[in-house]
Amino acid sequence: MIKKIFLWGGVAFLLFFIAYRPDSAADVFQALGSTAADIAQGLGDFVTSLIA
């Protein structure tokens, strides 16, 4: 039950954040995307160095 409350609270906060602070929300998502891309690049480089 608590898990469901936190999940819906998080979704509500996310929607509120996007609605009232779209520029800040875009910056956060851009940073998260950049971090994910950096991790994927590092993992790819690691696997390439193992194979080569």
C-alpha positions in Angstrom: 0.0 0.0 0.0 2.8 2.4 0.9 4.6 1.6 -2.3 1.5 2.5 -4.3 1.2 5.8 -2.5 4.8 6.7 -3.1 4.5 5.7 -6.8 1.4 7.9 -7.3 3.0 10.7 -5.3 6.1 10.6 -7.5 4.0 10.7 -10.6 2.0 13.6 -9.3 5.2 15.5 -8.4 6.7 14.8 -11.8 3.6 16.1 -13.6 3.5 19.2 -11.3 7.3 19.8 -12.0 6.8 19.5 -15.7 3.7 21.8 -15.7 5.1 24.6 -13.6 8.8 24.4 -14.3 9.2 23.1 -17.9 12.6 24.6 -18.4 14.0 23.1 -15.2 12.3 19.8 -16.0 13.9 19.8 -19.5 17.3 20.5 -17.9 16.9 17.6 -15.5 15.9 15.2 -18.2 18.6 16.4 -20.5 21.2 15.7 -17.7 19.8 12.3 -17.1 19.9 11.4 -20.8 23.5 12.7 -21.1 24.5 10.5 -18.1 22.8 7.5 -19.6 24.6 8.1 -22.9 27.9 8.4 -21.1 27.4 5.2 -19.3 26.4 3.4 -22.5 29.5 4.8 -24.2 31.8 3.6 -21.4 30.2 0.2 -21.4 30.7 0.0 -25.2 34.3 1.0 -24.9 34.9 -1.6 -22.2 33.3 -4.4 -24.2 35.3 -3.3 -27.3 38.6 -3.3 -25.3 37.8 -6.8 -24.0 37.2 -8.2 -27.6 40.0 -6.4 -29.3 
